[in-house]
């Protein structure tokens, strides 16, 4: 099994743990650290929608909180016919902490697309713009 397949399987499993009572839109993510460890996340909704956290950010924050800072790819799974890319906030977080990694987009049956972060976020806001 290759890295993408392993990540998609982990993201599908994480999706099952999503807390999405309002939208019913469950998403799972799996992030591969350079050392081979996989960190998963699911979306967690809140009645105050602005406090909802996406699956991609949960996975990244879990990895960072465990001391990991180097990643090779992320998979995102939703129950949609078309690829479901990360939202704008997640794109920013992925870029900031993972850089230009491949983003594997899958549904419950198969992989729909694999895109580089630079294609999902072609003009990112990052530390290079802060003049430091």
Helices and strands as residue ranges (DSSP letters): H 3-15, E 27-33, E 38-42, G 49-51, H 55-65, E 71-78, H 88-98, E 102-106, E 111-116, H 117-120, G 127-130
